[in-house]
């Protein structure tokens, strides 16, 4: 519910903070040419220097030391994270196995075309710009969809019908003429 309120701008403060921080980071790294590794190293250096001088001054002035939490990762959190990752990795490895063995040519073509499209988009924009575009879209698309849902659904339904017709034409005219695909259908 919190994420839905955030993406639909019902709690506008979170959206504004995210938009401003994403724009600041994008300008800092993409426009100004600052390096991410240098930024992380400088922030950590600043943090270490502040904590060091705070600790030294606290002992000299009889003040309390800086409040630092125990910096340990529990075994339970590692198991939860690995279980969450396992849900994504096993299907991906299964798809890779099917492609490597060569059993499913349609799946191979889908994956190859998807990877080619990702490669093409990657050659047009940098990764950071792509993430920034994703943040902007994630903040705007749900809001616009929520506001104009009926009109958008009607247009998407028409686009879906047109794409299905085009896919059937390609399947009938091109894919059924490939002998390897016909062998698979005969075996099944």
JOKA-V899861 format. One record per helix or strand of 3 or more residues. SS is the DSSP state (helix for helix, strand for strand). FROM is the first residue (numbers start at 0). LEN is the number of residues. If there is no record, write none. Layout:
ss:SS from:FROM len:LEN
ss:SS from:FROM len:LEN
This chain:
ss:helix from:1 len:6
ss:helix from:11 len:20
ss:helix from:35 len:25
ss:helix from:74 len:27
ss:helix from:104 len:20
ss:helix from:126 len:21
ss:helix from:148 len:25
ss:helix from:174 len:3
ss:helix from:178 len:9
